[in-house]
Amino acid sequence: AETTPLWPVDAPRAATAPAEPQPFLDIYLPTDEQATGSAFVVCPGGGYGGLALGHEGVEIAQWCNARGIAAFVLHYRLGRQGHHHPTQLIDVQRAIRLVRCEADRFSIDPTRIGIFGFSAGGHLASMAATLFAERPSLPGPPPDAVDRVSARPDLAVLCYPVIALNSPHTHRGSRRNLLGPPDS
């Protein structure tokens, strides 16, 4: 898969964990003969502490490609790296905007971009689908052409998502990694 960074320079809040990798997308495109013009940004789970890139990333991208759908596997920043909300929301919004802004490059229809998430990635996909108009104010690079397009996904698929962050139904690890320790 081809890889592309979400930002051409350091991402917002990169100074929080300067030794950690910047967020990026792995790009999986179907053959020209199979391409439908549709795309998914795929959010692997991992409790906001890791990324389950195999069965919730690469395998999903391959499944999409076999059906003519372009797939963009998001490597978002994680709580164990010191990144907490709203960093992950900023990353997923930027991913959707980037795919939409560069739709011609990827031969996709900018009105057929969905979000596909698993477990904590399903939680992230639900935030993308419901908080697409939010603009968290964080220091970072100045707005560019990507920031001027919509972050609203045209479709959302949530697979066994982490939805509740309140007791007794919460996934404690996801909550801690997303929001930080209780006293932060």
Contact map, one row per residue, 1 for C-alpha under 8 A:
1110000000000000000000000111000000000000000000000000000000000000000000000000000000000000000000000000000000000000000000000000000000000000000000000000000000000000000000000000000000000000
1111000000000000000000000111000000000000000000000000000000000000000000000000000000000000000000000000000000000000000000000000000000000000000000000000000000000000000000000000000000000000
1111100000000000000000011110000000000000000000000000000000000000000000000000000000000000000000000000000000000000000000000000000000000000000000000000000000000000000000000000000000000000
0111110000000000000000011110000000000000000000000000000000000000000000000000000000000000000000000000000000000000000000000000000000000000000000000000000000000000000000000000000000000000
0011111100000000000001111000000000000000000000000000000000000000000000000000000000000000000000000000000000000000000000000000000000000000000000000000000000000000000000000000000000000000
0001111100100000000000111000000000000000000000000000000000000000000000000000000000000000001001100100000000000000000000000000000000000000000000000000000000000000000000000000000000000000
0000111111100000000000000000000000000000000000000000000000000000000000000000000000000000000000000000000000000000000000000000000000000000000000000000000000000000000000000000000000000000
0000111111000000000000000000000000000000000000000000000000000000000000000000000000000000000000000000000000000000000000000000000000000000000000000000000000000000000000000000000000000000
0000001111100000000000000000000000000000000000000000000000000000000000000000000000000000000000000000000000000000000000000000000000000000000010000000000000000000000000000000000000000000
0000001111110100000001000000000000000000000000000000000000000000000000000000000000000000000000000000000000000000000000000000000000000000000110000000000000000000000000000000000000000000
0000011011111100000001100000000000000000000000000000000000000000000000000000000000000000000000000000000000000000000000000000000000000000000110000000000000000000000000000000000000000000
0000000001111100000000000000000000000000000000000000000000000000000000000000000000000010000000000000000000000000000000000000000000000000011110000000000000000000000000000000000000000000
0000000000111111100000000000000000000000000000000000000000000000000000000000000000000010000000000000000000000000000000000000000000000000011100000000000000000000000000000000000000000000
0000000001111111110001000000000000000000000000000000000000000000000000000000000000000000000000000000000000000000000000000000000000000000000000000000000000000000000000000000000000000000
0000000000001111110000000000000000000000000000000000000000000000000000000000000000000000000000000000000000000000000000000000000000000000000000000000000000000000000000000000000000000000
0000000000001111110000000000000000000000000000000000000000000000000000000000000001100000000000000000000000000000000000000000000000000000000000000000000000000000000000000000000000000000
0000000000001111111100000000000000000000000000000000000000000000000000000000000011100000000000000000000000000000000000000000000000000000000000000000000000000000000000000000000000000000
0000000000000111111110000000000000000000000000000000000000000000000000000000000000000000000000000000000000000000000000000000000000000000000000000000000000000000000000000000000000000000
0000000000000000111110000000000000000000000000000000000000000000000000000000000000000000000000000000000000000000000000000000000000000000000000000000000000000000000000000000000000000000
0000000000000000111111000000000000000000000000000000000000000000000000000000000010000000000000000000000000000000000000000000000000000000000000000000000000000000000000000000000000000000
0000000000000000011111100000000000000000000000000000000000000000000000000000000000000000000000000000000000000000000000000000000000000000000000000000000000000000000000000000000000000000
0000100001100100000111110000000000000000000000000000000000000000000000000000100000000000000000000000000000000000000000000000000000000000000000000000000000000000000000000000000000000000
0000110000100000000011111000000000000000000000000000000000000000000000000111100000000000001000000000000000000000000000000000000000000000000000000000000000000000000000000000000000000000
0011110000000000000001111100000000000000000000000000000000000000000000000111000000000000000000000000000000000000000000000000000000000000000000000000000000000000000000000000000000000000
0011110000000000000000111110000000000000000000000000000000000000000000011110000000000000000000100000000000000000000000000000000000000000000000000000000000000000000000000000000000000000
1111000000000000000000011111000000000000000000000000000000000000000000011110000000000000000000000000000000000000000000000000000000000000000000000000000000000000000000000000000000000000
1111000000000000000000001111100000000000000000000000000000000000000001111000000000000000000000000000000000000000000000000000000000000000000000000000000000000000000000000000000000000000
1100000000000000000000000111110000000000000000000000000000001100100001111000000000000000000000000000000000000000000000000000000000000000000000000000000000000000000000000000000000000000
0000000000000000000000000011111000100000000000000000000000000000100011100000000000000000000000000000000001000000000000000000000000000000000000000000000000000000000000000000000000000000
0000000000000000000000000001111101100000000000000000000000000000111111000000000000000000000000000000000000000000000000000000000000000000000000000000000000000000000000000000000000000000
0000000000000000000000000000111111100000000000000000000000000000100100000000000000000000000000000000000000000000000000000000000000000000000000000000000000000000000000000000000000000000
0000000000000000000000000000011111100000000000000000000000000000000000000000000000000000000000000000000000000000000000000000000000000000000000000000000000000000000000000000000000000000
0000000000000000000000000000001111100000000000000000000000000000000000000000000000000000000000000000000000000000000000000000000000000000000000000000000000000000000000000000000000000000
0000000000000000000000000000011111110000000000000000000000000000011100000000000000000000000000000000000000000000000000000000000000000000000000000000000000000000000000000000000000000000
0000000000000000000000000000111111111100000000000000000000000000101111000000000000000000000000000000000000000000000000000000000000000000000000000000000000000000000000000000000000000000
0000000000000000000000000000000001111100000000000000000000000000000110000000000000000000000000000000000000010000000000000000000000000000000000000000000000000000000000000000000000000000
0000000000000000000000000000000000111110000000000000000000000000000111000000000000000000000000000000000000111001000000000000000000000000000000000000000000000000000000000000000000000000
0000000000000000000000000000000000111111000000000000000000000000000111000000000000000000000000000000000000011001100000000000000000000000000000000000000000000000000000000000000000000000
0000000000000000000000000000000000001111100000000000000000000000000011110000000000000000000000000000000000010001110000000000000000000000000000000000000000000000000000000000000000000000
0000000000000000000000000000000000000111110000000000000000000000000011110000000000000000000000000000000000000000111100000000000000000000000000000000000000000000000000000000000000000000
0000000000000000000000000000000000000011111000000000000000000000000000111100000000000000000000110000000000000000111100000000000000000000000000000000000000000000000000000000000000000000
0000000000000000000000000000000000000001111100000000000110011000000000111100000000000000000000000000000000000000001110000000000000000000000000000000000000000000000000000000000000000000
0000000000000000000000000000000000000000111110000000000110000000000000001110000000000000000000000000000000000000001111001101100000000000000000000000000000000000000000000000000000000000
0000000000000000000000000000000000000000011111000011100110000000000000001100000000000000000000000000000000000000000011111100000000000000000000000000000000000000000000000000000000000000
0000000000000000000000000000000000000000001111110111000100000000000000000000000000000000000000000000000000000000000011111100000000000000000000000000000000000000000000000000000000000000
0000000000000000000000000000000000000000000111111111000000000000000000000000000000000000000000000000000000000000000000111000000000000000000000000000000000000000000000000000000000000000
0000000000000000000000000000000000000000000011111110000000000000000000000000000000000000000000000000000000000000000000111000000000000000000000000000000000000000000000000000110010000000
0000000000000000000000000000000000000000000011111110000000000000000000000000011100000000000000000000000000000000000000011000000000000000000000000000000000000000000000000000110011000000
0000000000000000000000000000000000000000000001111110000000000000000000000000011110000000000000000000000000000000000000000000000000000000000000000000000000000000000000000000110010000000
0000000000000000000000000000000000000000000011111111000000000000000000000000010100000000000000000000000000000000000000000000000000000000000000000000000000000000000000000000000000000000
0000000000000000000000000000000000000000000111111111100000000000000000000010000000000000000000000000000000000000000000000000000000000000000000000000000000000000000000000000000000000000
0000000000000000000000000000000000000000000111000111111110000000000000000000000000000000000000000000000000000000000000000000000000000000000000000000000000000000000000000000000000000000
0000000000000000000000000000000000000000000100000011111111000000000000000000000000000000000000000000000000000000000000000000000000000000000000000000000000000000000000000000000000000000
0000000000000000000000000000000000000000000000000001111111100000000000000000000000000000000000000000000000000000000000000000000000000000000000000000000000000000000000000000000000000000
0000000000000000000000000000000000000000000000000001111111110000000000000000000000000000000000000000000000000000000000000000000000000000000000000000000000000000000000000000000000000000
0000000000000000000000000000000000000000011110000001111111110000000000000000000000000000000000000000000000000000000001000000000000000000000000000000000000000000000000000000000000000000
0000000000000000000000000000000000000000011100000001111111111000000000001000000000000000000000000000000000000000000000000000000000000000000000000000000000000000000000000000000000000000
0000000000000000000000000000000000000000000000000000111111111100000000001000000000000000000000000000000000000000000000000000000000000000000000000000000000000000000000000000000000000000
0000000000000000000000000000000000000000000000000000011111111110000000000000000000000000000000000000000000000000000000000000000000000000000000000000000000000000000000000000000000000000
0000000000000000000000000000000000000000010000000000001111111111000000000000000000000000000000000000000000000000000000000000000000000000000000000000000000000000000000000000000000000000
0000000000000000000000000001000000000000010000000000000011111111100001111000000000000000000000000000000000000000000000000000000000000000000000000000000000000000000000000000000000000000
0000000000000000000000000001000000000000000000000000000001111111110000000000000000000000000000000000000000000000000000000000000000000000000000000000000000000000000000000000000000000000
0000000000000000000000000000000000000000000000000000000000111111111000000000000000000000000000000000000000000000000000000000000000000000000000000000000000000000000000000000000000000000
0000000000000000000000000000000000000000000000000000000000011111111111100000000000000000000000000000000000000000000000000000000000000000000000000000000000000000000000000000000000000000
0000000000000000000000000001111000100000000000000000000000001111111111100000000000000000000000000000000000000000000000000000000000000000000000000000000000000000000000000000000000000000
0000000000000000000000000000010001000000000000000000000000000111111110000000000000000000000000000000000000000000000000000000000000000000000000000000000000000000000000000000000000000000
0000000000000000000000000000010001100000000000000000000000000011111110000000000000000000000000000000000000000000000000000000000000000000000000000000000000000000000000000000000000000000
0000000000000000000000000000011001111100000000000000000000000001111111000000000000000000000000000000000000000000000000000000000000000000000000000000000000000000000000000000000000000000
0000000000000000000000000000110000111111000000000000000000000001111111100000000000000000000000000000000000000000000000000000000000000000000000000000000000000000000000000000000000000000
0000000000000000000000000011110000101111000000000000000000001001100111110000000000000000000000000000000000010000000000000000000000000000000000000000000000000000000000000000000000000000
0000000000000000000000000011100000000011110000000000000000001001100011111000000000000000000000000000000000000000000000000000000000000000000000000000000000000000000000000000000000000000
0000000000000000000000001111000000000011110000000000000000001000000001111100000000000000000000000000000000000000000000000000000000000000000000000000000000000000000000000000000000000000
0000000000000000000000001111000000000000111100000000000011001000000000111110000000000000000000000000000000000000000000000000000000000000000000000000000000000000000000000000000000000000
0000000000000000000000111100000000000000111100000000000000000000000000011111000000000000000100100000000000000000000000000000000000000000000000000000000000000000000000000000000000000000
0000000000000000000000111100000000000000001000000010000000000000000000001111100000000000000000000000000000000000000000000000000000000000000000000000000000000000000000000000000000000000
0000000000000000000000110000000000000000000000000000000000000000000000000111110000000001001100000000000000000000000000000000000000000000000000000000000000000000000000000000000000000000
0000000000000000000001100000000000000000000000000000000000000000000000000011111010100011001000000000000000000000000000000000000000000000000000000000000000000000000000000000000000000000
0000000000000000000000000000000000000000000000011100000000000000000000000001111111110001000000000000000000000000000000000000000000000000000000000000000000000000000000000000000011000000
0000000000000000000000000000000000000000000000011000000000000000000000000000111111110000000000000000000000000000000000000000000000000000000000000000000000000000000000000000000111110000
0000000000000000000000000000000000000000000000011100000000000000000000000000011111100000000000000000000000000000000000000000000000000000000000000000000000000000000000000000000010000000
0000000000000000100100000000000000000000000000001000000000000000000000000000111111100000000000000000000000000000000000000000000000000000000000000000000000000000000000000000000000000000
0000000000000001100000000000000000000000000000000000000000000000000000000000011111110000000000000000000000000000000000000000000000000000000000000000000000000000000000000000000000000000
0000000000000001100000000000000000000000000000000000000000000000000000000000111111111011000000000000000000000000000000000000000000000000000000000000000000000000000000000000000001000000
0000000000000000000000000000000000000000000000000000000000000000000000000000011001111111000000000000000000000000000000000000000000000000000000000000000000000000000000000000000011110000
0000000000000000000000000000000000000000000000000000000000000000000000000000000000111111100000000000000000000000000000000000000000000000000000000000000000000000000000000000000001100000
0000000000000000000000000000000000000000000000000000000000000000000000000000000000011111110000000000000000000000000000000000000000000001000000000000000000000000000000000000000000000000
0000000000011000000000000000000000000000000000000000000000000000000000000000100000111111111000000000000000000000000000000000000000000000000000000000000000000000000000000000000000000000
0000000000000000000000000000000000000000000000000000000000000000000000000001110000111111111100000000000000000000000000000001000000000000000000000000000000000000000000000000000000000000
0000000000000000000000000000000000000000000000000000000000000000000000000000000000001111111110000000000000000000000000000001001100000000000000000000000000000000000000000000000000000000
0000000000000000000000000000000000000000000000000000000000000000000000000000000000000111111111000000000000000000000000000000000000000011000000000000000000000000000000000000000000000000
0000010000000000000000100000000000000000000000000000000000000000000000000001100000000011111111100000000000000000000000000000000000000000000000000000000000000000000000000000000000000000
0000000000000000000000000000000000000000000000000000000000000000000000000101000000000001111111110000000000000000000000000001100100000000000000000000000000000000000000000000000000000000
0000000000000000000000000000000000000000000000000000000000000000000000000000000000000000111111111000000000000000000000000000000100010000000000000000001100000000000000000000000000000000
0000010000000000000000000000000000000000000000000000000000000000000000000000000000000000011111111100000000000000000000000000000000000000000000000110001000000000000000000000000000000000
0000010000000000000000001000000000000000100000000000000000000000000000000100000000000000001111111110000000000000000000000000000000000000000000000000000000000000000000000000000000000000
0000000000000000000000000000000000000000100000000000000000000000000000000000000000000000000111111111000000000000100000000000000000000000000000000000011110000000000000000000000000000000
0000000000000000000000000000000000000000000000000000000000000000000000000000000000000000000011111111100000000000000000000000000000000000000000000110111000000000000000000000000000000000
0000010000000000000000000000000000000000000000000000000000000000000000000000000000000000000001111111110000000000000000000000000000000000000000000100000000000000000000000000000000000000
0000000000000000000000000000000000000000000000000000000000000000000000000000000000000000000000111111111000000100100000000000000000000000000000000000000000000000000000000000000000000000
0000000000000000000000000000000000000000000000000000000000000000000000000000000000000000000000011111111000000110100000000000000000000000000000000000110000000000000000000000000000000000
0000000000000000000000000000000000000000000000000000000000000000000000000000000000000000000000001111111000000100000000000000000000000000000000001100100000000000000000000000000000000000
0000000000000000000000000000000000000000000000000000000000000000000000000000000000000000000000000111111111000000000000000000000000000000000000000000000000000000000000000000000000000000
0000000000000000000000000000000000000000000000000000000000000000000000000000000000000000000000000011111111111100000000000000000000000000000000000000000000000000000000000000000000000000
0000000000000000000000000000000000000000000000000000000000000000000000000000000000000000000000000000011111111000000000000000000000000000000000000000000000000000000000000000000000000000
0000000000000000000000000000000000000000000000000000000000000000000000000000000000000000000000000000011111110000000000000000000000000000000000000000000000000000000000000000000000000000
0000000000000000000000000000100000000000000000000000000000000000000000000000000000000000000000000000011111110000000000000000000000000000000000000000000000000000000000000000000000000000
0000000000000000000000000000000000001000000000000000000000000000000000000000000000000000000000000000001111111000000000000000000000000000000000000000000000000000000000000000000000000000
0000000000000000000000000000000000011110000000000000000000000000000001000000000000000000000000000000001111111101000000000000000000000000000000000000000000000000000000000000000000000000
0000000000000000000000000000000000001100000000000000000000000000000000000000000000000000000000000000001100111111100000000000000000000000000000000000000000000000000000000000000000000000
0000000000000000000000000000000000000000000000000000000000000000000000000000000000000000000000000011101000011111100000000000000000000000000000000000000000000000000000000000000000000000
0000000000000000000000000000000000000000000000000000000000000000000000000000000000000000000000000001000000001111100000000000000000000000000000000000000001000000000000000000000000000000
0000000000000000000000000000000000001110000000000000000000000000000000000000000000000000000000000000000000011111110000000000000000000000000000000000000001100000000000000000000000000000
0000000000000000000000000000000000000111100000000000000000000000000000000000000000000000000000010011000000001111111000000000000000000000000000000000000011100000000000000000000000000000
0000000000000000000000000000000000000011100000000000000000000000000000000000000000000000000000000000000000000001111100000000000000000000000000000000000011111000000000000000000000000000
0000000000000000000000000000000000000001111000000000000000000000000000000000000000000000000000000000000000000000111110000000100110000000000000000000000011111000000000000000000000000000
0000000000000000000000000000000000000001111000000000000000000000000000000000000000000000000000000000000000000000011111000100100000000000000000000000000000011110000000000000000000000000
0000000000000000000000000000000000000000011110000000000000000000000000000000000000000000000000000000000000000000001111111111100000000000000000000000000000001110100000000000000000000000
0000000000000000000000000000000000000000001110000000000100000000000000000000000000000000000000000000000000000000000111111110000000000000000000000000000000000111100000000000000000000000
0000000000000000000000000000000000000000000111100000000000000000000000000000000000000000000000000000000000000000000011111110000000000000000000000000000000000111110000000000000000000000
0000000000000000000000000000000000000000000111110000000000000000000000000000000000000000000000000000000000000000000011111111000000000000000000000000000000000000110000000000010000000000
0000000000000000000000000000000000000000001111110000000000000000000000000000000000000000000000000000000000000000000011111111100000000000000000000000000000000000110000000000000000000000
0000000000000000000000000000000000000000001110000000000000000000000000000000000000000000000000000000000000000000000111111111110000000000000000000000000000001111111000000000000000000000
0000000000000000000000000000000000000000000000000000000000000000000000000000000000000000000000000000000000000000000011111111111000000000000000000000000000000100111000000000000000000000
0000000000000000000000000000000000000000001000000000000000000000000000000000000000000001100100000000000000000000000010011111111100000000000000000000000000000000000000000000000000000000
0000000000000000000000000000000000000000001000000000000000000000000000000000000000000000000100000000000000000000001110001111111110000000000000000000000000011100000000000000000000000000
0000000000000000000000000000000000000000000000000000000000000000000000000000000000000000000000000000000000000000000000000111111111000000000000000000000000010100000000000000000000000000
0000000000000000000000000000000000000000000000000000000000000000000000000000000000000000100000000000000000000000000000000011111111110000000000000000000000000000000000000000000000000000
0000000000000000000000000000000000000000000000000000000000000000000000000000000000000000100110000000000000000000001000000001111111110000000000000000001110000000000000000000000000000000
0000000000000000000000000000000000000000000000000000000000000000000000000000000000000000000000000000000000000000001000000000111111110000000000000000000110110000000000000000000000000000
0000000000000000000000000000000000000000000000000000000000000000000000000000000000000000000000000000000000000000000000000000011111110000000000000000000000000000000000000000000000000000
0000000000000000000000000000000000000000000000000000000000000000000000000000000000000000000000000000000000000000000000000000001111111100000000000000000000000000000000000000000000000000
0000000000000000000000000000000000000000000000000000000000000000000000000000000000000000000010000000000000000000000000000000001111111100000000000000011110000000000000000000000000000000
0000000000000000000000000000000000000000000000000000000000000000000000000000000000000000000000000000000000000000000000000000000000111110000000000000001100000000000000000000000000000000
0000000000000000000000000000000000000000000000000000000000000000000000000000000000000000000000000000000000000000000000000000000000111111000000000000000000000000000000000000000000000000
0000000000000000000000000000000000000000000000000000000000000000000000000000000000000000010000000000000000000000000000000000000000001111100000000000000000000000000000000000000000000000
0000000000000000000000000000000000000000000000000000000000000000000000000000000000000100010000000000000000000000000000000000000000000111110000000000000000000000000000000000000000000000
0000000000000000000000000000000000000000000000000000000000000000000000000000000000000000000000000000000000000000000000000000000000000011111000000000000000000000000000000000000000000000
0000000000011000000000000000000000000000000000000000000000000000000000000000000000000000000000000000000000000000000000000000000000000001111100000000000000000000000000000000000000000000
0000000000011000000000000000000000000000000000000000000000000000000000000000000000000000000000000000000000000000000000000000000000000000111110000000000000000000000000000000000000000000
0000000001111000000000000000000000000000000000000000000000000000000000000000000000000000000000000000000000000000000000000000000000000000011111000000000000000000000000000000000000000000
0000000011110000000000000000000000000000000000000000000000000000000000000000000000000000000000000000000000000000000000000000000000000000001111100000000000000000000000000000000000000000
0000000000000000000000000000000000000000000000000000000000000000000000000000000000000000000000000000000000000000000000000000000000000000000111110000000000000000000000000000000000000000
0000000000000000000000000000000000000000000000000000000000000000000000000000000000000000000000000000000000000000000000000000000000000000000011111111000000000000000000000000000000000000
0000000000000000000000000000000000000000000000000000000000000000000000000000000000000000000000000000000000000000000000000000000000000000000001111111000000000000000000000000000000000000
0000000000000000000000000000000000000000000000000000000000000000000000000000000000000000000000000000100000000000000000000000000000000000000000111111100000000000000000000000000000000000
0000000000000000000000000000000000000000000000000000000000000000000000000000000000000000000001001100100000000000000000000000000000000000000000111111100000000000000000000000000000000000
0000000000000000000000000000000000000000000000000000000000000000000000000000000000000000000001001000000000000000000000000000000000000000000000111111110000000000000000000000000000000000
0000000000000000000000000000000000000000000000000000000000000000000000000000000000000000000000000000000000000000000000000000000000000000000000111111110000000000000000000000000000000000
0000000000000000000000000000000000000000000000000000000000000000000000000000000000000000000000001001100000000000000000000000000000000000000000001111111000000000000000000000000000000000
0000000000000000000000000000000000000000000000000000000000000000000000000000000000000000000000011001000000000000000000000000000000010000000000000011111100000000000000000000000000000000
0000000000000000000000000000000000000000000000000000000000000000000000000000000000000000000011011000000000000000000000000000000100011000000000000000111110000000000000000000000000000000
0000000000000000000000000000000000000000000000000000000000000000000000000000000000000000000010010000000000000000000000000000000110011000000000000000011111000000000000000000000000000000
0000000000000000000000000000000000000000000000000000000000000000000000000000000000000000000000010000000000000000111000000000000110010000000000000000001111110000000000000000000000000000
0000000000000000000000000000000000000000000000000000000000000000000000000000000000000000000000000000000000000011111000000000000000000000000000000000000111110000000000000000000000000000
0000000000000000000000000000000000000000000000000000000000000000000000000000000000000000000000000000000000000001111000000000000010000000000000000000000011111000000000000000000000000000
0000000000000000000000000000000000000000000000000000000000000000000000000000000000000000000000000000000000000000011100000000110010000000000000000000000011111100000000000000000000000000
0000000000000000000000000000000000000000000000000000000000000000000000000000000000000000000000000000000000000000011110000100100000000000000000000000000000111110000000000000000000000000
0000000000000000000000000000000000000000000000000000000000000000000000000000000000000000000000000000000000000000000111100110110000000000000000000000000000011111100000000000000000000000
0000000000000000000000000000000000000000000000000000000000000000000000000000000000000000000000000000000000000000000111100100000000000000000000000000000000001111100000000000000000000000
0000000000000000000000000000000000000000000000000000000000000000000000000000000000000000000000000000000000000000000001100100000000000000000000000000000000000111110000000000000000000000
0000000000000000000000000000000000000000000000000000000000000000000000000000000000000000000000000000000000000000000011111110000000000000000000000000000000000111111000000000000000000000
0000000000000000000000000000000000000000000000000000000000000000000000000000000000000000000000000000000000000000000000111110000000000000000000000000000000000001111110000110010000000000
0000000000000000000000000000000000000000000000000000000000000000000000000000000000000000000000000000000000000000000000000110000000000000000000000000000000000000111110000100000000000000
0000000000000000000000000000000000000000000000000000000000000000000000000000000000000000000000000000000000000000000000000000000000000000000000000000000000000000011111101110000000000000
0000000000000000000000000000000000000000000000000000000000000000000000000000000000000000000000000000000000000000000000000000000000000000000000000000000000000000011111101111001000000000
0000000000000000000000000000000000000000000000000000000000000000000000000000000000000000000000000000000000000000000000000000000000000000000000000000000000000000000111111100000000000000
0000000000000000000000000000000000000000000000000000000000000000000000000000000000000000000000000000000000000000000000000000000000000000000000000000000000000000000111111100000000000000
0000000000000000000000000000000000000000000000000000000000000000000000000000000000000000000000000000000000000000000000000000000000000000000000000000000000000000000001111100000000000000
0000000000000000000000000000000000000000000000000000000000000000000000000000000000000000000000000000000000000000000000000000000000000000000000000000000000000000000111111110000000000000
0000000000000000000000000000000000000000000000000000000000000000000000000000000000000000000000000000000000000000000000000000000000000000000000000000000000000000011111111111001000000000
0000000000000000000000000000000000000000000000000000000000000000000000000000000000000000000000000000000000000000000000000000000000000000000000000000000000000000010110001111111000000000
0000000000000000000000000000000000000000000000000000000000000000000000000000000000000000000000000000000000000000000000000000000000000000000000000000000000000000000010000111111100000000
0000000000000000000000000000000000000000000000111000000000000000000000000000000000000000000000000000000000000000000000000000000000000000000000000000000000000000000000000011111110000000
0000000000000000000000000000000000000000000000111000000000000000000000000000000000000000000000000000000000000000000000010000000000000000000000000000000000000000010000000011111111000000
0000000000000000000000000000000000000000000000000000000000000000000000000000000000000000000000000000000000000000000000000000000000000000000000000000000000000000000010000111111111110000
0000000000000000000000000000000000000000000000000000000000000000000000000000001000000000000000000000000000000000000000000000000000000000000000000000000000000000000000000001111111111100
0000000000000000000000000000000000000000000000111000000000000000000000000000011100010000000000000000000000000000000000000000000000000000000000000000000000000000000000000000111111111000
0000000000000000000000000000000000000000000000010000000000000000000000000000011000111000000000000000000000000000000000000000000000000000000000000000000000000000000000000000011111110000
0000000000000000000000000000000000000000000000000000000000000000000000000000001000011000000000000000000000000000000000000000000000000000000000000000000000000000000000000000001111111100
0000000000000000000000000000000000000000000000000000000000000000000000000000001000010000000000000000000000000000000000000000000000000000000000000000000000000000000000000000001111111101
0000000000000000000000000000000000000000000000000000000000000000000000000000000000000000000000000000000000000000000000000000000000000000000000000000000000000000000000000000000110111111
0000000000000000000000000000000000000000000000000000000000000000000000000000000000000000000000000000000000000000000000000000000000000000000000000000000000000000000000000000000100111111
0000000000000000000000000000000000000000000000000000000000000000000000000000000000000000000000000000000000000000000000000000000000000000000000000000000000000000000000000000000000001111
0000000000000000000000000000000000000000000000000000000000000000000000000000000000000000000000000000000000000000000000000000000000000000000000000000000000000000000000000000000000011111
